Amino acid sequence: MKVLLADDQIKVRSALRLLLEQQADIEILGEAVDSTGVLDWVKAACPDLILLDWELPGRQAMDLVHAVGEICPGTRIVALSGRPESRGAALAAGVDVFVSKGEPPERLLSGIEECRKG
């Protein structure tokens, strides 16, 4: 599974990378720090999954989810946020899974597995 990490905080990206590099079937394509970077990666590599910071700088997250879907319809998106109250908006926008940044890493891994199974 090819994964793109999209978060403007280097500590978050590093933690995600560390967690995912321990998973045998996950390849990290790269990292993006804003919505323009996400779209550049999507156009170039069409990742299987994007771990998307819901408050990522640039475009509104709902618009970004829509744009990703137009470019690569099969790309799954896990929205990550430090604001659990963003869950409803993220799911309504079409993300596949929402994970609060305050939840344990196992929740993120189970969300990734949900995306893998479709």
Secondary structure, 3 states (H helix, E strand, C coil): CEEEEECCCHHHHHHHHHHHHCCCCCEEEEEECCHHHHHHHHHHHCCCEEEEECCCCCCCHHHHHHHHHHHCCCCEEEEEECCHHHHHHHHHHCCCEEEECCCCHHHHHHHHHHHHHC
